[in-house]
Amino acid sequence: MNDTKNLIEKIKEGIQEKKGKDIVIADLTKIGDTICNYLVICQGNTPTQVSAIVDSVKDFTIKGAQTKPIAVDGLRNAEWVAMDYADVMVHVFLPETRKFYNLEHLWADAKLTRIPDID
């Protein structure tokens, strides 16, 4: 469990390093039949920033948690990139794409933790 907490911390630091905004951590551990235990959701303002956030998360998790994502999907258009760390899924969105899919609402039963933006 501490490994997962550390991984989430490194993901958060990677997002903040590239000024990712509106970070939400959804704890799904109390919900049955989920593909992972945690979702980390955030956004970047442009496809370039979304890609930079993804690269930063990779760097921080490799250095700080000795973990690489199993898969990364969505980099081609970088509107919504999903990073699979088995126990933790990271979703990096453009604002309008995030609003459209509204994952936080989809997982409303989860315990949601909002991380204040760093300006």
MDTraj code that builds the backbone (N, CA, C; nanometers):
import mdtraj as md
import numpy as np

residues = "MET ASN ASP THR LYS ASN LEU ILE GLU LYS ILE LYS GLU GLY ILE GLN GLU LYS LYS GLY LYS ASP ILE VAL ILE ALA ASP LEU THR LYS ILE GLY ASP THR ILE CYS ASN TYR LEU VAL ILE CYS GLN GLY ASN THR PRO THR GLN VAL SER ALA ILE VAL ASP SER VAL LYS ASP PHE THR ILE LYS GLY ALA GLN THR LYS PRO ILE ALA VAL ASP GLY LEU ARG ASN ALA GLU TRP VAL ALA MET ASP TYR ALA ASP VAL MET VAL HIS VAL PHE LEU PRO GLU THR ARG LYS PHE TYR ASN LEU GLU HIS LEU TRP ALA ASP ALA LYS LEU THR ARG ILE PRO ASP ILE ASP".split()
xyz = np.array([
    [0.0824, -0.1214, 0.0000],
    [0.0000, 0.0000, 0.0000],
    [0.0860, 0.1267, 0.0000],
    [0.1953, 0.1240, 0.0788],
    [0.2846, 0.2400, 0.0796],
    [0.3454, 0.2652, -0.0573],
    [0.3702, 0.1563, -0.1326],
    [0.4214, 0.1713, -0.2686],
    [0.3220, 0.2486, -0.3541],
    [0.1940, 0.2168, -0.3381],
    [0.0900, 0.2852, -0.4153],
    [0.0818, 0.4317, -0.3759],
    [0.0869, 0.4602, -0.2452],
    [0.0824, 0.6002, -0.1980],
    [0.2010, 0.6782, -0.2539],
    [0.3197, 0.6168, -0.2513],
    [0.4393, 0.6817, -0.3055],
    [0.4237, 0.7050, -0.4556],
    [0.3712, 0.6056, -0.5267],
    [0.3504, 0.6193, -0.6712],
    [0.2565, 0.7367, -0.6999],
    [0.1462, 0.7455, -0.6255],
    [0.0504, 0.8556, -0.6451],
    [0.1176, 0.9900, -0.6178],
    [0.1996, 0.9956, -0.5135],
    [0.2719, 1.1190, -0.4799],
    [0.3639, 1.1598, -0.5959],
    [0.4361, 1.0640, -0.6530],
    [0.5273, 1.0932, -0.7647],
    [0.4489, 1.1351, -0.8890],
    [0.3339, 1.0722, -0.9135],
    [0.2477, 1.1117, -1.0258],
    [0.2049, 1.2574, -1.0070],
    [0.1604, 1.2892, -0.8850],
    [0.1160, 1.4261, -0.8549],
    [0.2301, 1.5257, -0.8773],
    [0.3503, 1.4926, -0.8302],
    [0.4655, 1.5818, -0.8476],
    [0.4980, 1.6007, -0.9958],
    [0.4875, 1.4924, -1.0730],
    [0.5134, 1.5014, -1.2169],
    [0.4138, 1.5923, -1.2869],
    [0.2884, 1.5832, -1.2461],
    [0.1845, 1.6703, -1.3031],
    [0.2129, 1.8158, -1.2663],
    [0.2419, 1.8398, -1.1391],
    [0.2640, 1.9767, -1.0923],
    [0.3891, 2.0390, -1.1535],
    [0.4885, 1.9557, -1.1811],
    [0.6133, 2.0035, -1.2423],
    [0.5855, 2.0736, -1.3750],
    [0.4859, 2.0255, -1.4501],
    [0.4505, 2.0840, -1.5799],
    [0.3237, 2.1679, -1.5706],
    [0.2916, 2.2123, -1.4514],
    [0.1779, 2.3024, -1.4265],
    [0.0432, 2.2430, -1.4685],
    [0.0295, 2.1104, -1.4538],
    [-0.1000, 2.0472, -1.4762],
    [-0.1987, 2.1011, -1.3732],
    [-0.3239, 2.1146, -1.4114],
    [-0.4239, 2.1783, -1.3251],
    [-0.5346, 2.0816, -1.2842],
    [-0.6058, 2.1237, -1.1804],
    [-0.7295, 2.0574, -1.1396],
    [-0.7082, 1.9075, -1.1184],
    [-0.6089, 1.8748, -1.0332],
    [-0.5766, 1.7343, -1.0060],
    [-0.6798, 1.6762, -0.9103],
    [-0.7352, 1.5619, -0.9478],
    [-0.8290, 1.4901, -0.8619],
    [-0.7785, 1.3465, -0.8484],
    [-0.7736, 1.2985, -0.7244],
    [-0.7374, 1.1591, -0.6990],
    [-0.8638, 1.0882, -0.6517],
    [-0.9035, 0.9863, -0.7253],
    [-1.0240, 0.9090, -0.6902],
    [-0.9794, 0.7762, -0.6294],
    [-1.0229, 0.7529, -0.5072],
    [-0.9930, 0.6287, -0.4361],
    [-1.1065, 0.5307, -0.4635],
    [-1.0776, 0.4263, -0.5401],
    [-1.1802, 0.3293, -0.5800],
    [-1.1742, 0.2014, -0.4961],
    [-1.0937, 0.2018, -0.3903],
    [-1.0703, 0.0781, -0.3145],
    [-1.1962, 0.0233, -0.2478],
    [-1.2945, 0.1086, -0.2230],
    [-1.4184, 0.0633, -0.1576],
    [-1.5270, 0.0236, -0.2585],
    [-1.4929, 0.0322, -0.3881],
    [-1.5891, 0.0010, -0.4934],
    [-1.5491, -0.1326, -0.5551],
    [-1.6428, -0.2235, -0.5669],
    [-1.6120, -0.3555, -0.6234],
    [-1.5936, -0.3514, -0.7735],
    [-1.5205, -0.4501, -0.8273],
    [-1.5078, -0.4700, -0.9724],
    [-1.4545, -0.3488, -1.0486],
    [-1.3456, -0.2911, -1.0030],
    [-1.2830, -0.1822, -1.0790],
    [-1.1522, -0.2343, -1.1379],
    [-1.1082, -0.1721, -1.2468],
    [-0.9846, -0.2194, -1.3100],
    [-0.8601, -0.1707, -1.2360],
    [-0.8771, -0.0745, -1.1460],
    [-0.7637, -0.0245, -1.0690],
    [-0.8158, 0.0247, -0.9337],
    [-0.7251, 0.0619, -0.8446],
    [-0.7655, 0.1106, -0.7126],
    [-0.7722, 0.2625, -0.7031],
    [-0.6980, 0.3305, -0.7910],
    [-0.6950, 0.4768, -0.7868],
    [-0.6952, 0.5327, -0.9279],
    [-0.7616, 0.6466, -0.9446],
    [-0.7536, 0.7253, -1.0673],
    [-0.6916, 0.8589, -1.0301],
    [-0.5993, 0.9057, -1.1120],
    [-0.5477, 1.0415, -1.0967],
    [-0.5858, 1.1135, -1.2249],
    [-0.6633, 1.2201, -1.2108],
    [-0.7178, 1.2931, -1.3257],
    [-0.6640, 1.4359, -1.3196],
    [-0.6205, 1.4876, -1.4347],
    [-0.5755, 1.6272, -1.4384],
    [-0.5920, 1.6798, -1.5798],
    [-0.5514, 1.8045, -1.6010],
    [-0.5624, 1.8610, -1.7344],
    [-0.4469, 1.9544, -1.7646],
    [-0.4195, 1.9644, -1.8954],
    [-0.3259, 2.0624, -1.9492],
    [-0.4016, 2.1458, -2.0499],
    [-0.3519, 2.2653, -2.0780],
    [-0.4265, 2.3581, -2.1645],
    [-0.4131, 2.3313, -2.3139],
    [-0.3053, 2.2640, -2.3538],
    [-0.2801, 2.2388, -2.4961],
    [-0.2321, 2.0944, -2.5122],
    [-0.2420, 2.0392, -2.6336],
    [-0.1860, 1.9051, -2.6552],
    [-0.0371, 1.8970, -2.6181],
    [0.0373, 2.0036, -2.6442],
    [0.1798, 2.0069, -2.6091],
    [0.1983, 1.9948, -2.4580],
    [0.1154, 2.0678, -2.3816],
    [0.1263, 2.0595, -2.2354],
    [0.0826, 1.9214, -2.1868],
    [-0.0218, 1.8659, -2.2443],
    [-0.0662, 1.7307, -2.2067],
    [0.0493, 1.6316, -2.2261],
    [0.1168, 1.6382, -2.3412],
    [0.2304, 1.5488, -2.3679],
    [0.3438, 1.5719, -2.2687],
    [0.3704, 1.6985, -2.2361],
    [0.4768, 1.7312, -2.1405],
    [0.4439, 1.6757, -2.0016],
    [0.3168, 1.6834, -1.9623],
    [0.2744, 1.6278, -1.8329],
    [0.2976, 1.4762, -1.8317],
    [0.2604, 1.4087, -1.9400],
    [0.2787, 1.2632, -1.9494],
    [0.4273, 1.2278, -1.9360],
    [0.5130, 1.2999, -2.0074],
    [0.6578, 1.2739, -1.9989],
    [0.7096, 1.2988, -1.8576],
    [0.6618, 1.4048, -1.7964],
    [0.7048, 1.4389, -1.6604],
    [0.6611, 1.3320, -1.5604],
    [0.5369, 1.2849, -1.5734],
    [0.4876, 1.1781, -1.4847],
    [0.5755, 1.0541, -1.5007],
    [0.6078, 1.0187, -1.6253],
    [0.6968, 0.9036, -1.6499],
    [0.8298, 0.9213, -1.5784],
    [0.8913, 1.0407, -1.5942],
    [1.0215, 1.0680, -1.5308],
    [1.0129, 1.0564, -1.3786],
    [0.9121, 1.1202, -1.3203],
    [0.8986, 1.1203, -1.1745],
    [0.8719, 0.9800, -1.1190],
    [0.7915, 0.9004, -1.1910],
    [0.7601, 0.7667, -1.1389],
    [0.8788, 0.6711, -1.1552],
    [0.9561, 0.6893, -1.2615],
    [1.0743, 0.6050, -1.2793],
    [1.1777, 0.6387, -1.1714],
    [1.2051, 0.7686, -1.1518],
    [1.3069, 0.8098, -1.0549],
    [1.2605, 0.7883, -0.9106],
    [1.1350, 0.8258, -0.8822],
    [1.0902, 0.8289, -0.7435],
    [1.0206, 0.7042, -0.6938],
    [0.9666, 0.6235, -0.7863],
    [0.8919, 0.5040, -0.7453],
    [0.9398, 0.3784, -0.8190],
    [1.0450, 0.3931, -0.8997],
    [1.1022, 0.2816, -0.9766],
    [0.9939, 0.2046, -1.0531],
    [0.8998, 0.2797, -1.1099],
    [0.7875, 0.2185, -1.1808],
    [0.7661, 0.2890, -1.3139],
    [0.7442, 0.2075, -1.4182],
    [0.7092, 0.2616, -1.5496],
    [0.5646, 0.2239, -1.5785],
    [0.4953, 0.3050, -1.6586],
    [0.3592, 0.2668, -1.6951],
    [0.3595, 0.1394, -1.7800],
    [0.2585, 0.0559, -1.7590],
    [0.2421, -0.0658, -1.8390],
    [0.2049, -0.0261, -1.9811],
    [0.1229, 0.0771, -1.9923],
    [0.0774, 0.1248, -2.1232],
    [0.0453, 0.2733, -2.1151],
    [0.0620, 0.3415, -2.2278],
    [0.0232, 0.4824, -2.2410],
    [-0.0527, 0.4925, -2.3719],
    [-0.1734, 0.5479, -2.3659],
    [-0.2563, 0.5540, -2.4854],
    [-0.3119, 0.6945, -2.5039],
    [-0.3170, 0.7414, -2.6280],
    [-0.3791, 0.8700, -2.6576],
    [-0.2811, 0.9805, -2.6920],
    [-0.1514, 0.9484, -2.7002],
    [-0.0524, 1.0535, -2.7265],
    [-0.0624, 1.1119, -2.8672],
    [-0.1207, 1.0376, -2.9609],
    [-0.1241, 1.0856, -3.0992],
    [-0.1912, 1.2225, -3.1099],
    [-0.3100, 1.2371, -3.0530],
    [-0.3740, 1.3700, -3.0587],
    [-0.3682, 1.4418, -2.9241],
    [-0.3287, 1.3723, -2.8189],
    [-0.3053, 1.4315, -2.6865],
    [-0.4231, 1.5152, -2.6350],
    [-0.5452, 1.4668, -2.6600],
    [-0.6641, 1.5297, -2.6002],
    [-0.6973, 1.4603, -2.4684],
    [-0.6697, 1.3296, -2.4655],
    [-0.6920, 1.2489, -2.3464],
    [-0.5886, 1.1383, -2.3488],
    [-0.4930, 1.1451, -2.2593],
    [-0.3904, 1.0416, -2.2514],
    [-0.4144, 0.9609, -2.1243],
    [-0.4202, 0.8292, -2.1407],
    [-0.4362, 0.7386, -2.0257],
    [-0.3030, 0.6674, -2.0024],
    [-0.2610, 0.6658, -1.8762],
    [-0.1380, 0.5968, -1.8364],
    [-0.1764, 0.4878, -1.7368],
    [-0.1363, 0.3652, -1.7670],
    [-0.1750, 0.2510, -1.6836],
    [-0.0570, 0.2074, -1.5966],
    [-0.0728, 0.2253, -1.4655],
    [0.0258, 0.1783, -1.3683],
    [-0.0323, 0.0620, -1.2870],
    [-0.1163, -0.0197, -1.3476],
    [-0.1823, -0.1349, -1.2832],
    [-0.2784, -0.0906, -1.1734],
    [-0.2275, -0.0575, -1.0566],
    [-0.3105, -0.0152, -0.9432],
    [-0.3642, 0.1264, -0.9594],
    [-0.2949, 0.2053, -1.0414],
    [-0.3277, 0.3473, -1.0575],
    [-0.3384, 0.3783, -1.2070],
    [-0.4482, 0.4435, -1.2447],
    [-0.4637, 0.4923, -1.3820],
    [-0.4538, 0.6441, -1.3785],
    [-0.3756, 0.6990, -1.4702],
    [-0.3598, 0.8447, -1.4786],
    [-0.4284, 0.8906, -1.6073],
    [-0.5119, 0.9932, -1.5949],
    [-0.5811, 1.0506, -1.7110],
    [-0.5423, 1.1971, -1.7218],
    [-0.4806, 1.2329, -1.8341],
    [-0.4415, 1.3715, -1.8596],
    [-0.5257, 1.4207, -1.9775],
    [-0.6069, 1.5211, -1.9505],
    [-0.7042, 1.5701, -2.0483],
    [-0.6749, 1.7123, -2.0935],
    [-0.7293, 1.7479, -2.2109],
    [-0.7536, 1.8875, -2.2442],
    [-0.8830, 1.9255, -2.1723],
    [-0.8999, 2.0533, -2.1328],
    [-1.0176, 2.0910, -2.0522],
    [-1.1527, 2.0514, -2.1132],
    [-1.1713, 2.0756, -2.2447],
    [-1.3029, 2.0466, -2.3044],
    [-1.3277, 1.8954, -2.3117],
    [-1.2227, 1.8169, -2.3335],
    [-1.2369, 1.6710, -2.3382],
    [-1.2697, 1.6183, -2.1983],
    [-1.2030, 1.6750, -2.0988],
    [-1.2300, 1.6336, -1.9609],
    [-1.3751, 1.6623, -1.9224],
    [-1.4206, 1.7801, -1.9601],
    [-1.5579, 1.8190, -1.9287],
    [-1.6575, 1.7241, -1.9954],
    [-1.6290, 1.6879, -2.1202],
    [-1.7174, 1.6000, -2.1956],
    [-1.7300, 1.4625, -2.1306],
    [-1.6172, 1.4023, -2.0912],
    [-1.6198, 1.2662, -2.0352],
    [-1.6524, 1.2636, -1.8867],
    [-1.6213, 1.3717, -1.8170],
    [-1.6614, 1.3909, -1.6772],
    [-1.6401, 1.2660, -1.5900],
    [-1.5163, 1.2164, -1.5874],
    [-1.4856, 1.0948, -1.5114],
    [-1.5180, 1.1076, -1.3627],
    [-1.4973, 1.2276, -1.3081],
    [-1.5266, 1.2460, -1.1655],
    [-1.6727, 1.2142, -1.1353],
    [-1.7618, 1.2529, -1.2261],
    [-1.9036, 1.2255, -1.2065],
    [-1.9319, 1.0761, -1.2215],
    [-1.8651, 1.0159, -1.3178],
    [-1.8798, 0.8723, -1.3421],
    [-1.8421, 0.7916, -1.2176],
    [-1.7398, 0.8378, -1.1467],
    [-1.6920, 0.7693, -1.0261],
    [-1.7354, 0.8445, -0.9009],
    [-1.8566, 0.8957, -0.9016],
    [-1.9061, 0.9772, -0.7894],
    [-1.9069, 0.9015, -0.6568],
    [-1.9144, 0.7668, -0.6614],
    [-1.9127, 0.6867, -0.5378],
    [-1.7737, 0.6827, -0.4748],
    [-1.6727, 0.7160, -0.5513],
    [-1.5354, 0.7098, -0.5006],
    [-1.5080, 0.8266, -0.4066],
    [-1.4069, 0.8084, -0.3223],
    [-1.3607, 0.9180, -0.2369],
    [-1.2703, 1.0057, -0.3256],
    [-1.3142, 1.1292, -0.3512],
    [-1.2388, 1.2199, -0.4389],
    [-1.1572, 1.3185, -0.3567],
    [-1.0299, 1.3292, -0.3886],
    [-0.9419, 1.4256, -0.3227],
    [-0.8958, 1.5245, -0.4279],
    [-0.9282, 1.6525, -0.4064],
    [-0.8861, 1.7557, -0.5007],
    [-0.7567, 1.8191, -0.4502],
    [-0.6585, 1.8281, -0.5387],
    [-0.5290, 1.8845, -0.5041],
    [-0.5271, 2.0303, -0.5520],
    [-0.5009, 2.1253, -0.4617],
    [-0.4988, 2.2665, -0.5048],
    [-0.3929, 2.2906, -0.6126],
    [-0.4251, 2.3754, -0.7103],
    [-0.3297, 2.4086, -0.8162],
    [-0.2114, 2.4844, -0.7571],
    [-0.0942, 2.4606, -0.8152],
    [0.0238, 2.5397, -0.7813],
    [0.0386, 2.6420, -0.8908],
    [0.0427, 2.7699, -0.8540],
    [0.0534, 2.8722, -0.9597],
    [0.1960, 2.9215, -0.9739],
])
top = md.Topology()
chain = top.add_chain()
for i, resn in enumerate(residues, 1):
    res = top.add_residue(resn, chain, resSeq=i)
    for name in ("N", "CA", "C"):
        top.add_atom(name, md.element.get_by_symbol(name[0]), res)
traj = md.Trajectory(xyz[None], top)
